Amino acid sequence: VFGFVENSMHGSSLRSIGFDRAVLNTDLTNLTYNLLRYEQVKRLNLKTWR
């Protein structure tokens, strides 16, 4: 997971002023990862455990 996020963001690191901005940046990164994984599962027609 972390390697995917780091590679997809081209190795950028989190630099922000304030805790709230750091949390927002982390949340948006997680949302982006989840959307990309959802798209990949749908595109490849993978069966999920559900």
mmJSON file of the N, C-alpha and C atoms, coordinates in Angstrom:
{"data_MODEL":{"atom_site":{
"group_PDB":["ATOM","ATOM","ATOM","ATOM","ATOM","ATOM","ATOM","ATOM","ATOM","ATOM","ATOM","ATOM","ATOM","ATOM","ATOM","ATOM","ATOM","ATOM","ATOM","ATOM","ATOM","ATOM","ATOM","ATOM","ATOM","ATOM","ATOM","ATOM","ATOM","ATOM","ATOM","ATOM","ATOM","ATOM","ATOM","ATOM","ATOM","ATOM","ATOM","ATOM","ATOM","ATOM","ATOM","ATOM","ATOM","ATOM","ATOM","ATOM","ATOM","ATOM","ATOM","ATOM","ATOM","ATOM","ATOM","ATOM","ATOM","ATOM","ATOM","ATOM","ATOM","ATOM","ATOM","ATOM","ATOM","ATOM","ATOM","ATOM","ATOM","ATOM","ATOM","ATOM","ATOM","ATOM","ATOM","ATOM","ATOM","ATOM","ATOM","ATOM","ATOM","ATOM","ATOM","ATOM","ATOM","ATOM","ATOM","ATOM","ATOM","ATOM","ATOM","ATOM","ATOM","ATOM","ATOM","ATOM","ATOM","ATOM","ATOM","ATOM","ATOM","ATOM","ATOM","ATOM","ATOM","ATOM","ATOM","ATOM","ATOM","ATOM","ATOM","ATOM","ATOM","ATOM","ATOM","ATOM","ATOM","ATOM","ATOM","ATOM","ATOM","ATOM","ATOM","ATOM","ATOM","ATOM","ATOM","ATOM","ATOM","ATOM","ATOM","ATOM","ATOM","ATOM","ATOM","ATOM","ATOM","ATOM","ATOM","ATOM","ATOM","ATOM","ATOM","ATOM","ATOM","ATOM","ATOM","ATOM","ATOM","ATOM"],
"id":[1,2,3,4,5,6,7,8,9,10,11,12,13,14,15,16,17,18,19,20,21,22,23,24,25,26,27,28,29,30,31,32,33,34,35,36,37,38,39,40,41,42,43,44,45,46,47,48,49,50,51,52,53,54,55,56,57,58,59,60,61,62,63,64,65,66,67,68,69,70,71,72,73,74,75,76,77,78,79,80,81,82,83,84,85,86,87,88,89,90,91,92,93,94,95,96,97,98,99,100,101,102,103,104,105,106,107,108,109,110,111,112,113,114,115,116,117,118,119,120,121,122,123,124,125,126,127,128,129,130,131,132,133,134,135,136,137,138,139,140,141,142,143,144,145,146,147,148,149,150],
"type_symbol":["N","C","C","N","C","C","N","C","C","N","C","C","N","C","C","N","C","C","N","C","C","N","C","C","N","C","C","N","C","C","N","C","C","N","C","C","N","C","C","N","C","C","N","C","C","N","C","C","N","C","C","N","C","C","N","C","C","N","C","C","N","C","C","N","C","C","N","C","C","N","C","C","N","C","C","N","C","C","N","C","C","N","C","C","N","C","C","N","C","C","N","C","C","N","C","C","N","C","C","N","C","C","N","C","C","N","C","C","N","C","C","N","C","C","N","C","C","N","C","C","N","C","C","N","C","C","N","C","C","N","C","C","N","C","C","N","C","C","N","C","C","N","C","C","N","C","C","N","C","C"],
"label_atom_id":["N","CA","C","N","CA","C","N","CA","C","N","CA","C","N","CA","C","N","CA","C","N","CA","C","N","CA","C","N","CA","C","N","CA","C","N","CA","C","N","CA","C","N","CA","C","N","CA","C","N","CA","C","N","CA","C","N","CA","C","N","CA","C","N","CA","C","N","CA","C","N","CA","C","N","CA","C","N","CA","C","N","CA","C","N","CA","C","N","CA","C","N","CA","C","N","CA","C","N","CA","C","N","CA","C","N","CA","C","N","CA","C","N","CA","C","N","CA","C","N","CA","C","N","CA","C","N","CA","C","N","CA","C","N","CA","C","N","CA","C","N","CA","C","N","CA","C","N","CA","C","N","CA","C","N","CA","C","N","CA","C","N","CA","C","N","CA","C","N","CA","C","N","CA","C"],
"label_alt_id":[null,null,null,null,null,null,null,null,null,null,null,null,null,null,null,null,null,null,null,null,null,null,null,null,null,null,null,null,null,null,null,null,null,null,null,null,null,null,null,null,null,null,null,null,null,null,null,null,null,null,null,null,null,null,null,null,null,null,null,null,null,null,null,null,null,null,null,null,null,null,null,null,null,null,null,null,null,null,null,null,null,null,null,null,null,null,null,null,null,null,null,null,null,null,null,null,null,null,null,null,null,null,null,null,null,null,null,null,null,null,null,null,null,null,null,null,null,null,null,null,null,null,null,null,null,null,null,null,null,null,null,null,null,null,null,null,null,null,null,null,null,null,null,null,null,null,null,null,null,null],
"label_comp_id":["VAL","VAL","VAL","PHE","PHE","PHE","GLY","GLY","GLY","PHE","PHE","PHE","VAL","VAL","VAL","GLU","GLU","GLU","ASN","ASN","ASN","SER","SER","SER","MET","MET","MET","HIS","HIS","HIS","GLY","GLY","GLY","SER","SER","SER","SER","SER","SER","LEU","LEU","LEU","ARG","ARG","ARG","SER","SER","SER","ILE","ILE","ILE","GLY","GLY","GLY","PHE","PHE","PHE","ASP","ASP","ASP","ARG","ARG","ARG","ALA","ALA","ALA","VAL","VAL","VAL","LEU","LEU","LEU","ASN","ASN","ASN","THR","THR","THR","ASP","ASP","ASP","LEU","LEU","LEU","THR","THR","THR","ASN","ASN","ASN","LEU","LEU","LEU","THR","THR","THR","TYR","TYR","TYR","ASN","ASN","ASN","LEU","LEU","LEU","LEU","LEU","LEU","ARG","ARG","ARG","TYR","TYR","TYR","GLU","GLU","GLU","GLN","GLN","GLN","VAL","VAL","VAL","LYS","LYS","LYS","ARG","ARG","ARG","LEU","LEU","LEU","ASN","ASN","ASN","LEU","LEU","LEU","LYS","LYS","LYS","THR","THR","THR","TRP","TRP","TRP","ARG","ARG","ARG"],
"label_asym_id":["A","A","A","A","A","A","A","A","A","A","A","A","A","A","A","A","A","A","A","A","A","A","A","A","A","A","A","A","A","A","A","A","A","A","A","A","A","A","A","A","A","A","A","A","A","A","A","A","A","A","A","A","A","A","A","A","A","A","A","A","A","A","A","A","A","A","A","A","A","A","A","A","A","A","A","A","A","A","A","A","A","A","A","A","A","A","A","A","A","A","A","A","A","A","A","A","A","A","A","A","A","A","A","A","A","A","A","A","A","A","A","A","A","A","A","A","A","A","A","A","A","A","A","A","A","A","A","A","A","A","A","A","A","A","A","A","A","A","A","A","A","A","A","A","A","A","A","A","A","A"],
"label_entity_id":["1","1","1","1","1","1","1","1","1","1","1","1","1","1","1","1","1","1","1","1","1","1","1","1","1","1","1","1","1","1","1","1","1","1","1","1","1","1","1","1","1","1","1","1","1","1","1","1","1","1","1","1","1","1","1","1","1","1","1","1","1","1","1","1","1","1","1","1","1","1","1","1","1","1","1","1","1","1","1","1","1","1","1","1","1","1","1","1","1","1","1","1","1","1","1","1","1","1","1","1","1","1","1","1","1","1","1","1","1","1","1","1","1","1","1","1","1","1","1","1","1","1","1","1","1","1","1","1","1","1","1","1","1","1","1","1","1","1","1","1","1","1","1","1","1","1","1","1","1","1"],
"label_seq_id":[1,1,1,2,2,2,3,3,3,4,4,4,5,5,5,6,6,6,7,7,7,8,8,8,9,9,9,10,10,10,11,11,11,12,12,12,13,13,13,14,14,14,15,15,15,16,16,16,17,17,17,18,18,18,19,19,19,20,20,20,21,21,21,22,22,22,23,23,23,24,24,24,25,25,25,26,26,26,27,27,27,28,28,28,29,29,29,30,30,30,31,31,31,32,32,32,33,33,33,34,34,34,35,35,35,36,36,36,37,37,37,38,38,38,39,39,39,40,40,40,41,41,41,42,42,42,43,43,43,44,44,44,45,45,45,46,46,46,47,47,47,48,48,48,49,49,49,50,50,50],
"pdbx_PDB_ins_code":[null,null,null,null,null,null,null,null,null,null,null,null,null,null,null,null,null,null,null,null,null,null,null,null,null,null,null,null,null,null,null,null,null,null,null,null,null,null,null,null,null,null,null,null,null,null,null,null,null,null,null,null,null,null,null,null,null,null,null,null,null,null,null,null,null,null,null,null,null,null,null,null,null,null,null,null,null,null,null,null,null,null,null,null,null,null,null,null,null,null,null,null,null,null,null,null,null,null,null,null,null,null,null,null,null,null,null,null,null,null,null,null,null,null,null,null,null,null,null,null,null,null,null,null,null,null,null,null,null,null,null,null,null,null,null,null,null,null,null,null,null,null,null,null,null,null,null,null,null,null],
"Cartn_x":[0.836,0.0,0.871,1.837,2.638,3.538,4.035,4.839,4.023,2.785,1.899,1.642,1.354,1.069,2.303,3.465,4.687,5.02,4.892,5.196,4.185,2.918,1.906,2.012,2.598,2.784,4.203,4.946,6.304,7.233,7.092,8.001,7.84,6.738,6.566,6.299,6.796,6.583,5.613,5.09,4.1,4.8,4.506,5.041,3.893,3.504,2.414,2.606,1.98,2.005,0.669,0.708,-0.51,-0.96,-1.481,-1.93,-3.138,-4.071,-5.291,-4.982,-4.04,-3.664,-2.975,-2.173,-1.516,-2.552,-3.554,-4.615,-5.404,-5.731,-6.472,-5.679,-4.388,-3.544,-3.514,-3.397,-3.389,-4.722,-5.809,-7.142,-7.366,-6.94,-7.098,-6.233,-5.048,-4.192,-4.846,-5.422,-6.113,-7.334,-8.079,-9.243,-8.83,-7.76,-7.258,-6.842,-6.137,-5.719,-6.934,-7.926,-9.119,-9.877,-9.972,-10.646,-9.891,-8.568,-7.772,-7.893,-7.885,-8.044,-9.435,-10.47,-11.834,-11.944,-11.357,-11.389,-10.657,-9.547,-8.779,-9.571,-10.23,-11.032,-12.164,-12.835,-13.936,-13.442,-12.338,-11.821,-11.355,-10.715,-10.212,-11.248,-12.415,-13.521,-13.087,-12.384,-11.914,-13.033,-13.003,-13.985,-13.434,-14.244,-13.817,-14.255,-13.795,-14.105,-15.516,-16.193,-17.535,-18.568],
"Cartn_y":[-1.191,0.0,1.241,1.302,2.515,2.714,1.614,1.727,2.245,1.787,2.265,3.756,4.181,5.598,6.437,5.981,6.747,6.826,5.712,5.719,6.529,6.456,7.201,8.7,9.088,10.509,10.953,10.103,10.398,10.743,10.011,10.156,11.426,12.128,13.363,13.034,13.888,13.684,14.733,14.458,15.334,16.52,17.708,18.929,19.905,20.164,21.105,21.773,22.907,23.637,23.409,22.808,22.566,21.124,20.663,19.271,19.013,19.96,19.762,19.61,20.379,20.241,18.911,18.454,17.157,16.038,16.127,15.118,15.157,16.348,16.479,15.888,16.172,15.643,14.117,13.551,12.099,11.497,12.137,11.636,11.673,12.734,12.821,11.786,11.526,10.493,9.121,8.837,7.558,7.44,8.516,8.506,8.231,8.869,8.651,7.198,6.638,5.239,4.32,4.554,3.702,3.801,4.993,5.151,4.435,4.533,3.852,2.335,1.826,0.388,-0.079,0.701,0.356,0.289,1.266,1.286,0.074,-0.298,-1.442,-2.74,-2.897,-4.101,-4.195,-3.074,-3.079,-3.324,-2.69,-2.816,-4.236,-4.878,-6.236,-7.292,-6.85,-7.747,-8.8,-8.338,-9.234,-9.53,-10.732,-11.093,-10.682,-9.993,-9.57,-10.596,-10.477,-11.437,-11.268,-10.248,-9.976,-10.853],
"Cartn_z":[0.0,0.0,0.0,0.9,1.01,-0.204,-0.76,-1.967,-3.135,-3.237,-4.296,-4.148,-2.932,-2.69,-2.985,-2.546,-2.769,-4.257,-4.972,-6.397,-7.192,-6.824,-7.568,-7.324,-6.198,-5.911,-6.256,-6.937,-7.393,-6.234,-5.134,-4.009,-3.209,-3.366,-2.602,-1.143,-0.287,1.139,1.667,2.828,3.438,4.082,3.592,4.176,4.309,5.528,5.756,7.106,7.237,8.496,9.178,10.335,11.087,11.01,12.119,12.22,11.337,11.291,10.499,9.016,8.514,7.1,6.838,7.778,7.617,7.591,8.46,8.488,7.186,6.707,5.451,4.293,4.241,3.177,3.228,4.417,4.573,4.164,4.569,4.209,2.702,2.043,0.59,-0.124,0.408,-0.169,-0.041,1.116,1.315,0.417,0.262,-0.617,-2.06,-2.501,-3.857,-4.051,-3.075,-3.162,-3.261,-2.419,-2.421,-3.74,-4.305,-5.594,-6.706,-6.693,-7.713,-7.588,-6.371,-6.177,-6.587,-6.275,-6.667,-8.185,-8.856,-10.32,-10.883,-10.267,-10.742,-10.57,-9.445,-9.204,-10.216,-10.483,-11.444,-12.868,-13.232,-14.592,-14.881,-13.911,-14.106,-13.77,-13.323,-12.981,-11.96,-10.923,-9.873,-8.891,-8.361,-7.34,-5.985,-5.222,-3.895,-2.868,-1.668,-0.612,-0.086,-0.472,0.033,-0.593],
"occupancy":[1.0,1.0,1.0,1.0,1.0,1.0,1.0,1.0,1.0,1.0,1.0,1.0,1.0,1.0,1.0,1.0,1.0,1.0,1.0,1.0,1.0,1.0,1.0,1.0,1.0,1.0,1.0,1.0,1.0,1.0,1.0,1.0,1.0,1.0,1.0,1.0,1.0,1.0,1.0,1.0,1.0,1.0,1.0,1.0,1.0,1.0,1.0,1.0,1.0,1.0,1.0,1.0,1.0,1.0,1.0,1.0,1.0,1.0,1.0,1.0,1.0,1.0,1.0,1.0,1.0,1.0,1.0,1.0,1.0,1.0,1.0,1.0,1.0,1.0,1.0,1.0,1.0,1.0,1.0,1.0,1.0,1.0,1.0,1.0,1.0,1.0,1.0,1.0,1.0,1.0,1.0,1.0,1.0,1.0,1.0,1.0,1.0,1.0,1.0,1.0,1.0,1.0,1.0,1.0,1.0,1.0,1.0,1.0,1.0,1.0,1.0,1.0,1.0,1.0,1.0,1.0,1.0,1.0,1.0,1.0,1.0,1.0,1.0,1.0,1.0,1.0,1.0,1.0,1.0,1.0,1.0,1.0,1.0,1.0,1.0,1.0,1.0,1.0,1.0,1.0,1.0,1.0,1.0,1.0,1.0,1.0,1.0,1.0,1.0,1.0],
"B_iso_or_equiv":[0.0,0.0,0.0,0.0,0.0,0.0,0.0,0.0,0.0,0.0,0.0,0.0,0.0,0.0,0.0,0.0,0.0,0.0,0.0,0.0,0.0,0.0,0.0,0.0,0.0,0.0,0.0,0.0,0.0,0.0,0.0,0.0,0.0,0.0,0.0,0.0,0.0,0.0,0.0,0.0,0.0,0.0,0.0,0.0,0.0,0.0,0.0,0.0,0.0,0.0,0.0,0.0,0.0,0.0,0.0,0.0,0.0,0.0,0.0,0.0,0.0,0.0,0.0,0.0,0.0,0.0,0.0,0.0,0.0,0.0,0.0,0.0,0.0,0.0,0.0,0.0,0.0,0.0,0.0,0.0,0.0,0.0,0.0,0.0,0.0,0.0,0.0,0.0,0.0,0.0,0.0,0.0,0.0,0.0,0.0,0.0,0.0,0.0,0.0,0.0,0.0,0.0,0.0,0.0,0.0,0.0,0.0,0.0,0.0,0.0,0.0,0.0,0.0,0.0,0.0,0.0,0.0,0.0,0.0,0.0,0.0,0.0,0.0,0.0,0.0,0.0,0.0,0.0,0.0,0.0,0.0,0.0,0.0,0.0,0.0,0.0,0.0,0.0,0.0,0.0,0.0,0.0,0.0,0.0,0.0,0.0,0.0,0.0,0.0,0.0],
"pdbx_formal_charge":[null,null,null,null,null,null,null,null,null,null,null,null,null,null,null,null,null,null,null,null,null,null,null,null,null,null,null,null,null,null,null,null,null,null,null,null,null,null,null,null,null,null,null,null,null,null,null,null,null,null,null,null,null,null,null,null,null,null,null,null,null,null,null,null,null,null,null,null,null,null,null,null,null,null,null,null,null,null,null,null,null,null,null,null,null,null,null,null,null,null,null,null,null,null,null,null,null,null,null,null,null,null,null,null,null,null,null,null,null,null,null,null,null,null,null,null,null,null,null,null,null,null,null,null,null,null,null,null,null,null,null,null,null,null,null,null,null,null,null,null,null,null,null,null,null,null,null,null,null,null],
"auth_seq_id":[1,1,1,2,2,2,3,3,3,4,4,4,5,5,5,6,6,6,7,7,7,8,8,8,9,9,9,10,10,10,11,11,11,12,12,12,13,13,13,14,14,14,15,15,15,16,16,16,17,17,17,18,18,18,19,19,19,20,20,20,21,21,21,22,22,22,23,23,23,24,24,24,25,25,25,26,26,26,27,27,27,28,28,28,29,29,29,30,30,30,31,31,31,32,32,32,33,33,33,34,34,34,35,35,35,36,36,36,37,37,37,38,38,38,39,39,39,40,40,40,41,41,41,42,42,42,43,43,43,44,44,44,45,45,45,46,46,46,47,47,47,48,48,48,49,49,49,50,50,50],
"auth_comp_id":["VAL","VAL","VAL","PHE","PHE","PHE","GLY","GLY","GLY","PHE","PHE","PHE","VAL","VAL","VAL","GLU","GLU","GLU","ASN","ASN","ASN","SER","SER","SER","MET","MET","MET","HIS","HIS","HIS","GLY","GLY","GLY","SER","SER","SER","SER","SER","SER","LEU","LEU","LEU","ARG","ARG","ARG","SER","SER","SER","ILE","ILE","ILE","GLY","GLY","GLY","PHE","PHE","PHE","ASP","ASP","ASP","ARG","ARG","ARG","ALA","ALA","ALA","VAL","VAL","VAL","LEU","LEU","LEU","ASN","ASN","ASN","THR","THR","THR","ASP","ASP","ASP","LEU","LEU","LEU","THR","THR","THR","ASN","ASN","ASN","LEU","LEU","LEU","THR","THR","THR","TYR","TYR","TYR","ASN","ASN","ASN","LEU","LEU","LEU","LEU","LEU","LEU","ARG","ARG","ARG","TYR","TYR","TYR","GLU","GLU","GLU","GLN","GLN","GLN","VAL","VAL","VAL","LYS","LYS","LYS","ARG","ARG","ARG","LEU","LEU","LEU","ASN","ASN","ASN","LEU","LEU","LEU","LYS","LYS","LYS","THR","THR","THR","TRP","TRP","TRP","ARG","ARG","ARG"],
"auth_asym_id":["A","A","A","A","A","A","A","A","A","A","A","A","A","A","A","A","A","A","A","A","A","A","A","A","A","A","A","A","A","A","A","A","A","A","A","A","A","A","A","A","A","A","A","A","A","A","A","A","A","A","A","A","A","A","A","A","A","A","A","A","A","A","A","A","A","A","A","A","A","A","A","A","A","A","A","A","A","A","A","A","A","A","A","A","A","A","A","A","A","A","A","A","A","A","A","A","A","A","A","A","A","A","A","A","A","A","A","A","A","A","A","A","A","A","A","A","A","A","A","A","A","A","A","A","A","A","A","A","A","A","A","A","A","A","A","A","A","A","A","A","A","A","A","A","A","A","A","A","A","A"],
"auth_atom_id":["N","CA","C","N","CA","C","N","CA","C","N","CA","C","N","CA","C","N","CA","C","N","CA","C","N","CA","C","N","CA","C","N","CA","C","N","CA","C","N","CA","C","N","CA","C","N","CA","C","N","CA","C","N","CA","C","N","CA","C","N","CA","C","N","CA","C","N","CA","C","N","CA","C","N","CA","C","N","CA","C","N","CA","C","N","CA","C","N","CA","C","N","CA","C","N","CA","C","N","CA","C","N","CA","C","N","CA","C","N","CA","C","N","CA","C","N","CA","C","N","CA","C","N","CA","C","N","CA","C","N","CA","C","N","CA","C","N","CA","C","N","CA","C","N","CA","C","N","CA","C","N","CA","C","N","CA","C","N","CA","C","N","CA","C","N","CA","C","N","CA","C","N","CA","C"],
"pdbx_PDB_model_num":[1,1,1,1,1,1,1,1,1,1,1,1,1,1,1,1,1,1,1,1,1,1,1,1,1,1,1,1,1,1,1,1,1,1,1,1,1,1,1,1,1,1,1,1,1,1,1,1,1,1,1,1,1,1,1,1,1,1,1,1,1,1,1,1,1,1,1,1,1,1,1,1,1,1,1,1,1,1,1,1,1,1,1,1,1,1,1,1,1,1,1,1,1,1,1,1,1,1,1,1,1,1,1,1,1,1,1,1,1,1,1,1,1,1,1,1,1,1,1,1,1,1,1,1,1,1,1,1,1,1,1,1,1,1,1,1,1,1,1,1,1,1,1,1,1,1,1,1,1,1]
}}}
